[in-house]
Amino acid sequence: MPNSLFSRFIAACLLCFYLSVGSASEPQGDSRNSALTESEILFTLSGSNTIGEKLAPALAQRFLEKLGARNIQLSQTHAVEKTVSGVLPNGKSSAIEIKAHGSSTGFKALAHNETDIAMASRRIKDSERSELLEKHGDLSAIDSEYTIAVDGLAVIVHPDIAIKQLNTEQLAHIFSGKVTNWSELGGNDRPIKLFARDEQSGTYDTFKSLVLKRHKVALSPQAKRFESSGKLSKLVSTTQGAIGFVALPYVNDAKPIAVAEAGASLYFMPNTFTVSTEDYALSRRLYLYLPANSTNPYAQQFIDFVLKDEAQKVVEESNLVSLMINDATVHFNRNYPPRYLNMIRESKRLSVTFHFDHNLKLDNKGQRDIGRLVDYIKHNAISDVFVFGFSAESLDASHDKTLSKELANTISAKLEKLGVNPFYTQGYGSRGAIASNDTANGRAKNQRVEIWVGR
């Protein structure tokens, strides 16, 4: 039986080899975990899963590269937690922690001194602002609140669903369980299956604010909830009759549909331009909140870095909409003023739109966008700049016309201070609404200033 004995000998040798390889790999894992444990934490970001899943790790890696770090590694430490580590030029092993459990958790972490920067896919709530006021100052102020990207909350359905567009009221009826079959909306006779983000998610918070609360309904208990946007999107794309909502980068194989506010006639598909201009009904800003009283120099350096074009390219690589300005030829319908339509016929619209708070003060993003717009105009040697203002509807056409012109003049004056003289500035009142004037959010969207340039 020499062949049999020889075979057993070979098998035993191979077994010993594999066992030795396996035992050698274990200390490597321990060594890596030990290295992470020994790394100095430069700062921690906590909050939004939309930011924390892809964008924050990518920005952290690029930031460490900017600091001259080597051996940069991304480590998954939890389902929604990551650590980006590297060795700085001074030889110190350093790391950035990212904990992406949902927007509300970022503000809670700030309250308990458990994070340096809060990530949020919606603006800080008044209740959160009040709670943190004594400890961190006004986090809604320009020296604490930073818009780092714009995102579209896409409504997605299974690819076989024939419906192409829905308004926010119809979405509210679907997600509250009032409408349970696609045939009730003109589609095929098929039960609707609901998928939604979890309670901690800023994506869900935005959907609740823009759709559910606006129409005074609650999410159906039949909806399946998910902490991960990617997992939700995958299930919608593979489940017959499914509908869900995700951040724009997570549409993947599902089918996005056009959305309008209830009471508005314009439906917009979620795409880079309509999200950037914030014309799309379910567009939203992505924020970082760094308290003005922070004493962490690395956290402030990171914020400054994120606002620069180099980092904004990382935003685009992460399939989000950056703050960098671009242009597009846009065609509108006849609901707009004839003079406006004549003016834009040979023009292109820029992707920046200026919005104002309830006191008609230019918001934080807008204040920073002024500088970005001036740089774009000068870099491209643009001479024909058109500034067009619009107001929400007050049922007083004269008042609306005056207010829209004042808003346009506000932007033109800021541009002139920085060396850019608009060719034409005009206000068009409340005509050309892109949203419903029946809601505060709709009125805020309609009250805006657009920038157009000659072709």
Buried (B, 14 or more C-beta within 10 A) or exposed (E): EEEEEEEEEEEEEEEEEEEEEEEEEEEEEEEEEEBBEEBEBBBBBBBBBBBBBBBBBBBBBBBBEBBEBEEBBBBEEEEBBBBBBBBBEEEEBBBBBBBBBBBBBBBBBBBEEEBBBBBBBBBBBEEBBEBBEEEBBBBBEEEBBBBBBBBBBBBBBBEEBEBEEBBBBBBBBBBBBEBBEBEBBEBEEBEBBBBBBBEBBBBBBBBBBBBBEBBEBEBBEEBEBBBBBBEBBBBBBEBEBBBBBBBBBBBEEBBBBBBBBBBBEBBBBBBBBBBBBBBBBBBBBBBBBBBBEBEBEBBBBBBEBBBEEEBBEBBEEBBBBBBBBBBBEBEEEEEBBEEBBEBBEEBBBBBBBBBBEEEEEBBBBBEBBBEBBBBBBEEEEBEEBBBBBBBBBBEEEEBBBBBBBEBBBBBBEBBEEEEBEBEBBBBBBBBBBBBBBEBEBBBBBBBBBBBBBEE
